[in-house]
């Protein structure tokens, strides 16, 4: 027996995203990320050893740009103070704004971009867990670094402990330096703006924002150059894994939430055309019954309109 579906209940894939489901999801992922940074503090001695090892590798490869940048930021307040504000705020403002803009202007691209960002963030959290790293600003002063966030703390809301507000420095993991998600998230914003911005201003911002962020994280002594490279690598890994994450998410939804795929569709009106079947004795209007001895329009009960133009006019 053929299976028939009730009109109005056909299976339609529900792919449209809603802001009231997206916002809690993003907040949940960010809360997990922040909690992971806080819980996985690592051993301080190991973190210092990892930081010094990175510094030695950079010096051997002549990649040590942190020292000259940090001296410049410390010597020139007109550079150092804006850089501290850049580091302490834009990381938390630009990324959500780009997400909202993408959701509103390019909804078809939003889910893939959001999955890419979230996947990369979780990969970064794994890096914090496996490789706690002391940033340059927390190394012994003999290594020549100045913590510009502490040096210019009187100009901002942050204290002497990273970019956390005064009194909340103990609620952050200061050894979560490898990889640099400041650089990783800025790179994500740059790619999205470049691909979907469409104007010269957005193209310029797509290049300037990640580039300046990379300079800022080194000049403020919050990250090594290799931390920035690792941040870009994490974003690359997240980009490759994002399609697989979306596919498994779709499979999970289909398995555990099958009802959500049923979306009522518009009711269809019945179609009468060639090939339809009628019950016994039923005819289509203006069609003469094959066994009728009467002419068209003269069958018992037929109205004058059924007879057409050839029917004789009724007697008056």
N, C-alpha and C positions, 0 to 999 in steps of 0.2 A: 504494500500500500504506500502510495507516494506521500511524503511528508509535506504538509502545508502549514504556512505560518500565518498567524493571525495578523491582518493588516494593522500597521501602526506599532508593531513590536519587532521589526526586523533588527538584526544585529548590526549595529553601527559602531565602529571604533571610536571611543571617547578620547580624543587626543587634545582637546582644548584645555589649556592650563588656566587656572584661576589664581588671582593674587592672594586670596585668603587661604589657599593651600600652599602656595609657594613661600610666602613669608614665614610661616611656622617651620617649614622644612629648612630654609636657609638659617634661621635663628637656631634651630636644633643642631645643625652641622657646625655652626660657629661655636656654640656652647660646648660641643664635644671637643672641638679643636682647642678651645681655651682651657678646658678642664684637663685635656691631655698634656698640654704644655705645663700646667701647674703640678700635676701629679708626677710626671716623669721628669724629675729634677736631675737625676744622675749624680755621680760622685764629683765633687769639686776638683779633686786632684786629677781625675781622668779628663775633665773638661778643660783644665789648664793645659794638660799635656797635649790634647788634641789641638787646641788653639796654637800652641807653640809649634807643633808639627806643621800645621798649615802655613804659618808664617815662614818657617824655614824653607818649605817647598817653594813658596812665592819668591823668596829672596834668591833661591838657586836658579829660578826661571826668569828672574828680573821682572816679576809681575807685581812687585810691592809698591802699589800706588797709594796705599793707605797713609803712609807717613807724610808725604808731601801734602796730600789733601787735608789731613788732620791738622798739620801746622798752619795751613792757609785758613782753615775754618776757625782756628783758635786765635790767630793773629788779627783777622778781619771780622769784627762783629757784624758788619753789614752783610756778610756772607754766612757766618756761623749761626746767627739767630734765626734768619728765615729758613736755613737748612734744618734746624731743630724743629721748627714748627711744621715743616714739610714732613719730616720723619714721624712726628708725633701725631699727625692728624690725617694727612691725605690717604694714608693706608686704609683708614676706616671710613673715609668719605667717598673717594673716587670709585672704588670697586662697587659698593652698593648702588651708586648713581648710574654707573654703566649697566649694571644688571637691570635696574628699573627702566632705563632708556631702551635697552634691548627688548625687554618684555613688552613695552608699549609700542615700539616702532617696528620691530622685526620678530614678532612672536614665533614665526616658524623656525627661526634660528635659535631661539632662547634656550630650549631644553638641552640641546647639544652643548651650547656654550656653558650653561650652568653645570652640567654634569662634568665637563672638562675641568672647571674651576674646583668643584668639590673633590673630584678624584685626586687632583694634584695636591690639594690641601691635606688630604689624608696620607698621601705619600710623604709629604713634608713632615707630618707628625711622626711617621715611622723613622724618618731621619733624625728627628730630635731625640727619639727613644734610643736608637742604636748608637748615635754619635753625639753625645752632649759636648758642646764646644764653648769655651770661654771666648767672648768677643774681645777685640783689641782693647777696649776701654777698661776692661776688668783685669788686664794683665798688670804685672808689677810696673811701677812708674819707670823703672830702668829700661823698659822696652820702648819708651819714647812716645806713648800715646796719651792724649788728654781726652777725658770724657766731656765732650762739649755740652751734653744734656745737663750735666751737673755744673759745668762752668757757667752756662747761661741760664741756670734754673730760675733766677730771680725775674726773668723776662716772661716765663711761661707758667703753665699750671702743673708741670711735671716737677718731680723732686730730683734727688740724686740717684735714683734707681730706675734706669731705663726711661721709657716714655710714660710710665704709669703715673697717675695723679699723686700728689703728695700724700704720704701716709698709706698708699696702696702698693708700694713697691714689693712687699712681701707676698703679694698675691699673683706674681708673675714669675715665670721661669727665665732668669736672665742668661741661662746657658743654652737656650734654644736658638742658636745662631746658624747652624748648618742643617738645612739650606736656608737661604734668605727668602722668605715668602714675601717680604716687602718688594723685592725685585721680581719674584715670580708672579705675584698678583699684578704688579705694574705692567709686566710683559703681557699678561692676559688682557688687560685693559687696552694696551697698545694694539694688539692683534685685532681685537673686536672693533675698535674705533677705525682702524685702517680698512678692514674688510667691509664694514657696514656704514661708516660715517658718510662718505659720499661728498664731503666738502673739503676745501683746502685747509680750513681751520682744524677739522677733526683729523686730517692726515698729519698735520703738523703736531697736534697734541699726541697722536699715536706714536710719534718718534720721540718727542721731547720728554714725555712723562716717564717712560721706563729708563731712558738714558740719564735724566737728572736724578731719578731715584737711586740708580746704581752709584752715581757719584756721591749722593747724600749719605747713603748707608756706610760708605767707606770714610768720607770726610768727618762724619760724626763719631767714628771709631766704634760703630755698632756691628759691623761685619767686615770680613776679609773679602778680597776680590773673588777668591774661590767659593765663598759662600754665595756670592751673586751668580757665579757660573752654575753652581749646584741648584740654585733657585730656577734658573732657566732650564736646566736639565729635567727637573721635577715637572715643570710645565709641559715639556716635550713628552715625558712618559705619561702624564695624565691625558694628553691629547690622543696618544695611541690607544690608551685603555678605555677612553670614554665610550666608544661605540659598543664595546663588549659589556660595559656596565649598564648601558641603556637596554641592550638586548636581554640581559639577565633580569633587569628590573621589569621589563615587559612580560617575561615568562612568569615571574613571581606574581604579577598582578593578574595575569590570566588564570593562574592556578588558585590563588587565594581570594580573588575578588572577581569571580566570573559574572556576577550580577551587574557590575558596573559597565559591562560592555553592551548591555541592552539599553538602547536609547530610543524612546518613542519617536517614530517618524510621522510625517504628515499623512493622514488617511487618504487612500486612493479612491477615486470615484469609479464605479463599475464601467467597463468598456463593452459596448455592443458593436460587434463587427462581424465580418464574414467568418464562418467557422463556428459560431456560437450554436449551442443546442437549445431547442425549446421543447417544452412538454407537449404531450399529445393534444391535438386540437388547438394549439396556440400558434398564431401566425404573426408575421411581421406586418405592420400596417402597409396598405396598398399592395399587398401580395395576394394573388388569387389562389385559393385552395385548389390543389390539382384535381380533386374529385368534385368540385362544385360545378353544377350545371349553369350557374348564373355567370353573367359577365362581371367584369371588374366593377366594384362598387355597388353591385346589385344583390349581394348576398344578404340574407336575413340579418338585420341588426346593423348593417353597414351605414355609416353616415354619408351624406352627400359629398363631403370633402374627400372621402376615400375614392370616389369614382374618378376623379381627375377631370380634365377638360372635355373628355369624350362622352361623359354621361349625359343623358337627356335631362333637360330641366323639368322639375316636377310640375304636374298639371295644376292650374290655378282655378 
